[in-house]
């Protein structure tokens, strides 16, 4: 999740003369996109965090009480990190707007959402040159392959956009590299999530630290060390 506190200031000056507005050169846009994409110091953790918190936000937006589902890669079954939610879903038009534009966010005015800058949904580009999104919203299913090119920019291909009777929700699938540490990082990341909000590989995440239920959906956890050494080929 990337978030900042918004602050505004009014600047007054006594200088006179030509006023020139700052701008971004069209030729520099791929470079700027590349820099924004590669902000993350831990790219595996960024994939887990950004898409899981987006999924959790989607559940909160519609009052969905079932947990999101996160499946880590397994060399024997699937080389993918998969994050699935059962929230509001994303339409084809939403995908065209959100995934083709840096800074575009559907959560801009929601101060309770985890991220509102419009960068997080591209986090997988920091780790992989391609990832996949399948989403159902109001009776239509859209599947998209989202690609990063050599310039650092990107594009996406709508694989299908069709009618369906499936329930609303979104699935993000990210190909992973061999010898990744995604399983250990996911175990660490979800250990302090509120009970009942996530299933990790079909199970409630292990909670090494005991938590205290303070009521009103608030839980307090003791400080824990970070263990990221579990790997999977």
LINNOR-V669477 format. One record per residue. N is the residue number from 1. RES is the residue in one letter. PSI is psi in whole degrees, 0 to 359 (999 if undefined). OMEGA is omega in degrees with one decimal (* if undefined). D_CENTER is the distance of its C-alpha to the mean C-alpha in whole Angstrom. Layout:
BEGIN
N	RES	PSI	OMEGA	D_CENTER
N	RES	PSI	OMEGA	D_CENTER
END
This chain:
BEGIN
1	X	132	174.8	7
2	X	125	-179.0	10
3	X	150	177.8	12
4	X	157	173.7	16
5	X	127	-178.6	19
6	X	128	178.2	21
7	X	145	-179.1	24
8	X	147	179.5	27
9	X	146	174.2	30
10	X	124	-177.2	33
11	X	127	176.9	35
12	X	143	-179.0	39
13	X	152	176.4	41
14	X	359	-179.2	45
15	X	144	175.9	44
16	X	160	179.5	45
17	X	193	-177.1	45
18	X	132	177.9	42
19	X	116	-176.7	39
20	X	123	-179.5	36
21	X	142	175.1	33
22	X	151	-178.6	30
23	X	170	177.6	28
24	X	125	178.7	26
25	X	134	177.8	28
26	X	326	179.6	27
27	X	337	-177.3	27
28	X	354	-174.7	25
29	X	313	177.2	22
30	X	321	178.5	21
31	X	316	179.3	22
32	X	317	178.2	20
33	X	320	179.3	17
34	X	316	-179.5	17
35	X	319	179.2	17
36	X	324	-179.5	14
37	X	326	-172.8	12
38	X	28	178.2	14
39	X	337	-169.3	14
40	X	132	177.6	12
41	X	329	177.5	15
42	X	101	-170.7	14
43	X	328	175.5	12
44	X	312	-180.0	12
45	X	324	179.0	11
46	X	318	178.8	8
47	X	315	179.2	6
48	X	311	-173.4	7
49	X	310	-173.0	6
50	X	313	-175.6	3
51	X	331	176.9	3
52	X	319	178.6	6
53	X	326	173.2	6
54	X	317	179.2	5
55	X	317	178.9	8
56	X	319	176.2	10
57	X	320	-179.3	10
58	X	321	176.3	11
59	X	316	-179.6	14
60	X	326	-176.8	15
61	X	330	-177.7	16
62	X	5	179.8	18
63	X	25	179.0	19
64	X	128	-175.2	18
65	X	347	178.1	20
66	X	157	-177.3	19
67	X	155	167.0	16
68	X	162	-178.1	13
69	X	124	-179.9	14
70	X	127	178.7	12
71	X	122	-179.7	15
72	X	159	-176.2	15
73	X	150	177.6	17
74	X	126	-175.5	21
75	X	335	-176.4	23
76	X	339	-173.8	26
77	X	313	-176.4	23
78	X	131	178.2	20
79	X	39	-173.9	19
80	X	144	163.3	15
81	X	124	-174.9	12
82	X	126	175.7	11
83	X	121	-175.1	9
84	X	133	174.7	11
85	X	170	-178.6	12
86	X	40	-176.5	15
87	X	220	-170.7	14
88	X	341	-179.6	15
89	X	168	-179.1	14
90	X	129	178.5	13
91	X	168	177.3	17
92	X	321	179.8	18
93	X	322	175.6	18
94	X	317	-179.1	15
95	X	318	178.1	14
96	X	321	-177.6	16
97	X	312	-171.5	16
98	X	313	-173.0	12
99	X	350	177.7	12
100	X	1	-173.4	15
101	X	123	171.4	15
102	X	134	-179.7	13
103	X	348	178.1	14
104	X	126	-178.7	13
105	X	138	175.2	12
106	X	356	-175.9	13
107	X	17	-174.7	13
108	X	320	-174.8	15
109	X	5	-178.8	18
110	X	100	-175.3	16
111	X	346	179.8	17
112	X	349	-180.0	16
113	X	156	-174.8	12
114	X	326	-177.9	10
115	X	137	-175.4	9
116	X	15	-175.4	11
117	X	346	179.9	12
118	X	20	177.9	10
119	X	326	-169.2	8
120	X	326	-177.0	5
121	X	348	176.0	5
122	X	9	-174.3	7
123	X	327	-178.2	6
124	X	334	177.3	8
125	X	336	177.2	11
126	X	344	-175.0	12
127	X	325	-174.2	12
128	X	150	178.9	14
129	X	349	-180.0	16
130	X	142	169.9	14
131	X	174	-170.2	12
132	X	142	177.0	12
133	X	129	171.8	11
134	X	129	-176.3	14
135	X	145	176.2	14
136	X	130	175.5	17
137	X	119	173.0	18
138	X	50	172.0	22
139	X	7	175.8	24
140	X	137	177.7	22
141	X	130	176.9	20
142	X	135	177.2	18
143	X	134	-172.1	17
144	X	136	169.0	15
145	X	124	-174.9	16
146	X	120	-168.4	14
147	X	146	173.5	16
148	X	131	-177.5	16
149	X	179	-174.1	20
150	X	335	-178.2	22
151	X	346	-175.4	22
152	X	346	175.0	19
153	X	194	-178.2	18
154	X	178	177.8	17
155	X	171	176.2	17
156	X	156	179.9	17
157	X	124	175.8	19
158	X	111	-176.9	19
159	X	315	172.6	21
160	X	157	176.1	22
161	X	102	-169.0	22
162	X	163	176.1	24
163	X	149	179.1	26
164	X	159	174.2	25
165	X	13	178.4	26
166	X	154	176.9	22
167	X	159	179.0	21
168	X	150	177.1	18
169	X	169	-176.0	14
170	X	139	175.9	11
171	X	126	175.8	11
172	X	127	-178.7	9
173	X	124	-174.2	11
174	X	118	174.1	11
175	X	142	-176.2	15
176	X	165	-179.8	15
177	X	155	174.5	18
178	X	154	177.0	22
179	X	34	177.6	22
180	X	167	179.3	19
181	X	28	-173.7	18
182	X	320	-178.6	15
183	X	310	-179.6	17
184	X	320	-179.8	18
185	X	323	177.1	15
186	X	318	177.9	14
187	X	317	179.6	17
188	X	315	-175.8	17
189	X	316	-174.8	14
190	X	353	-178.0	15
191	X	333	-178.3	18
192	X	12	173.9	18
193	X	154	179.6	16
194	X	139	-179.8	18
195	X	138	176.8	20
196	X	2	-177.5	20
197	X	345	-177.8	16
198	X	142	167.8	15
199	X	129	178.7	17
200	X	112	-175.3	16
201	X	42	174.8	18
202	X	2	-176.7	20
203	X	157	171.8	21
204	X	132	-177.9	21
205	X	146	175.5	19
206	X	142	-179.7	22
207	X	94	-177.9	23
208	X	320	-179.1	25
209	X	139	173.9	26
210	X	146	179.9	27
211	X	159	178.3	26
212	X	123	178.8	28
213	X	113	-178.5	27
214	X	358	-178.9	28
215	X	163	179.4	28
216	X	35	177.6	26
217	X	19	-178.4	23
218	X	130	-179.8	23
219	X	143	179.2	23
220	X	130	-178.2	24
221	X	146	172.5	24
222	X	160	179.0	26
223	X	136	-179.8	25
224	X	151	171.4	24
225	X	161	-178.4	24
226	X	128	177.5	21
227	X	113	-175.1	22
228	X	27	-169.8	20
229	X	351	179.4	23
230	X	130	-178.3	22
231	X	164	175.5	22
232	X	136	-177.3	22
233	X	999	*	23
END
